[in-house]
């Protein structure tokens, strides 16, 4: 749950097809989803964060956590065919508790969402009956209070990264329906500079990368990129190749940023990122007023 003295915005960026996708400074801004607006209604959004991209047929989809006054996090979606017009599809997942980090992935059986549902004490896979609508819970991968779950299939194995109070933990399984085993290393990292995931794993130029939040100074401070050098059922090694990729002099992310998603859409490398910004001071009394009278 985000602090109300800040708002979270998100943006769609484009990087040159030959450029390093982690070179955010040279990315072209396509669209900013701005949450820093006056809140005259309970329906006014103050948080748009954890954006994930997913390509399906001729559409590029964007899934993200949103929050409104007096409401916990929900998952909303947008789609575009031309990167000029973004169609808002509305709320696609609303649970009785906070939900965020809507990672979308595909398996042989369909398209799935792996959201953060730590308040329900589980890590669960939702399968879409009518993508991008009607996600239903199909598999419970883990029981417990985990955050920012990230899943990736490689060499016939499903790898599951989760964050707990201990740090970054890794589990694996041969199937989404089978029991996930904890990696023998246990906790991969408890360092606040890199243990918390900041998006799905990225396969780029034959190498695998893990976006990692830098929470050294504060939650949502910035983002680094970890290269996964080795990942097997017996060992795991990663190294930081780039730290603090976001320039926080940009208005809409002037107070921090903590997420990155990459997709190749019609031959173009598209990024979805988020950013934290100080809120208008007047929004605190406005939010209070809308709770009382609207």
N, C-alpha and C positions, 0 to 999 in steps of 0.2 A: 504494500500500500504506500503510495507516494505522499510526501509531505505537501500540504496545501499552500505553503509559502512559495512553492515552485509550480510551474506547469511543465508538462512534457509534450514536445512537438515531434513530428517525424517528417522525413523528406525522402523524395525519390531523386537519385543522382545517376549520372552516366559517366563511365570512364572509357577512354579510348580502348579499342579492341586489343591494341598492342601494349597497353599500359598496365602497370601493377594495380590490381583492384583495391589495394590497401592504401594507395596514394590519394587520400581523400582531398587533399588540398587542391589538386588539379582536376577534380571531378566537376562536371557541369550539373547545376541544379535544375531539375525538371519541374519539381513541384514541392512546396512546403505545406504540410498540414499543420496550421497554426492553432494552438490551443490558448494563446494569450489574448483572450477576449473578455469583455465584461459579462459577468454571469447574472443575467436578469431572470433566469429560469433554472429550475432543477435539471432540465434537459440539456443545459449547456455543458459541453465537454471541457474538462480541465486537464485530461491526460490522454495522449495518443502515443503509445510506446510499444516496444518489443515488436517492430514490424518484420514480418516474414514474407518473402516473395515465393511464388509458385507458378510455373508455366503449365497450362493445360490447353491443348489444342491451339486456337488462335488467340487465346487470352493470357494476359499477365495478371495474376491475382495478388492482392496485398491483404494480409491478415494482420491484425494488431489488437493489442489491449486498449480499451477505452474506459474512462471513468467519468461519471457525471456527479453532480452534487448529491450527497446522501446515498450513493449507490456504489457497490463494490465493482471490481473489474469485470468487464464482459469482453467478448471477442467479436469484433466487427470485420467486415470485408469490403473490398473495392475491387474493380477490375477495369482493364483498359486493353484496347486493341491497337492504339496508335501512340500511347504515351502523352497524348494531349488532353484527352477526355477520360476522366476517371469516374466510373459509375459506382455510386455508393450502394452496396447491397444490404446494409443494415446489420443488426446484431445476428450473428449466426450461432453463438453459444452463450447462453446465460444460465448459470448454475446457482444453487442457493448460497454459494460462497464465492469468494474472490477467485477469479481465473485470469491467467495472463500467459505470456510466452507461447503463442500458438504456432509451434513448429509443424509445418505441413510436409508430409513425405508420402512416397508411393511404394507399395509392395506388389507382389504378384496378385494379391487378392483385391487391390483397390487403392483409393487415396485416403490417407489418415491424417489426423491431428493429434499431436502430443502436447497438450497444454500443461502449464503449471497449475496443479491442484493441491498444493501443499496443505491448504486449510482443510482438505478432506482426508489428509493423511494417506495419500496414495499417488502413484504415478500410473496413469491410465491412458490407453490408446483409444481414440474415438475414430470410428469409420463413417465416412459420408455415405448416406443412402441416396442422396441427390446432390452431388457436389455442385456448388460450395455450401449447400444447405443440408439440414437434418443430420448432423453428426450424432452418432450414438456410441455410448461406451461399449467397447468390445473386449479389450484385454486389460487386466490390471497387472502391470509389470512388477511393481514393488508396493509394499505397504510401509508407510512411514511418512515423516514430514520432510519431503525433499523439494528442492526448488530448481527452476530453470533446466528441466530435463532435455537432453539432446541425444538423438538417436541417429545411428549411421550403419548401413550394411556394407560389409567388406569381406570378400572371400567366403561368402556363405554364412557369416557370423553377424548378428546384430549387436552393436556396441552401444551401451547406454551410459552417458555421463550424467550425473546428478550432483547437486550441491546440498550438503547437509550442514549441521552445526559443526561437524568435524572438518569439513573442507570439500574438495572435489573427489568424488568416488566414481569408480568405473565398474560396470556390470556387463555381462555378455550372455548371449543365448543363441542357439541354432534356429530358433523360431520365436515369433512374437507370442505364440500361444504356449511356449514352454517356460519353465522356470529360469529366471535370470540369476546367474552366479556372480558373486562378487569377485573381482580381480584379485589375485593373490597379493598384489602390492597394497591393497586396501585404499588408504587415502593417498591420492596422487599429489595433492598440494593443499596446504592450509595457509598459503601466503596470500594476504589480501590483494596483492598486486596482480594475481593471475588465477585464483582458484575458482572464481565464479564465471560461468559461461555467459557469453554475450552474443549468442546467435548459433545457428546450425554450423556444423563442420563444413568447410569449403574445400572442394577438390579443384585445384587450379594448377595447370601445367604439370600434371602427374604427381603433385605433392598434396598433402592433406594438412589443413590448417584449422586451428580452433580459436575463434574470437574469445578473448578473455577480459573481463571487466577489471579495471584498476580501481579498487576501493581503498587504496592506501590512505587517502585524505578524507574521502567520504564515499558513501554509496553512489554509484552513477558518476564517478569523477571523470573517467576516460576509458579507453579501450586499447588493449594490446593484441598482437597476433602471435600465437604459438604455432610453430611447425611441429607436427607429430612425426617424429623420426622413426619410431618403432612402436607398433601396437600388435601384440600377440596375446594369447591366453596365458603366457608366462611372464611377459615383460612389457614395459611401457616407457617411452622416452619422448619428451618434447622440449623444444628450446624456443625462447622468445626471439623473433626476428624483427619485430617492430613494436615499440611501446608508444602509448599516447598518440594514436593516429589522428585524433580530432583536434583541430584548431578551435579553441573555445573563444576566440575573438568574434566569431560569427554570432549575430544577435540571438537567433533561435536556439542556439546551443551554448550560450555564454556562461552557463553554470555547470556544464558537464554533458556527457553523452555515454551510452553504454551498450549499444547494439549495432550489429551489421548483418545484412543479408545480401547475398549475391545471386543473380540469375542472368542467364544468357537468353535474351528475347529478341527474335528476329535478327540474330547476328550482332546484337548490341549488348554490352555488359552493363547491367542495371543494378544499382545498389539501393537498398532501403536502410535508412539509419534513423536514429532518434536523437533528441537533444533536450537538455533541461535549461529552463530560463526562469528568472525571478518573475513572480506574478505581480499583477497590479495590486497595490495595497488595498484598494477599494473593494477588491473581490472577496476579502474575508468578511466584512460586514454584509456585502451583498449575498454571499452564500448563506450566512446566518439568517438573513431576512427571507430568502426563498424557502428555507426549511420551515420557517414559522408560518408564513402566510400563503404559500403557493402549493 
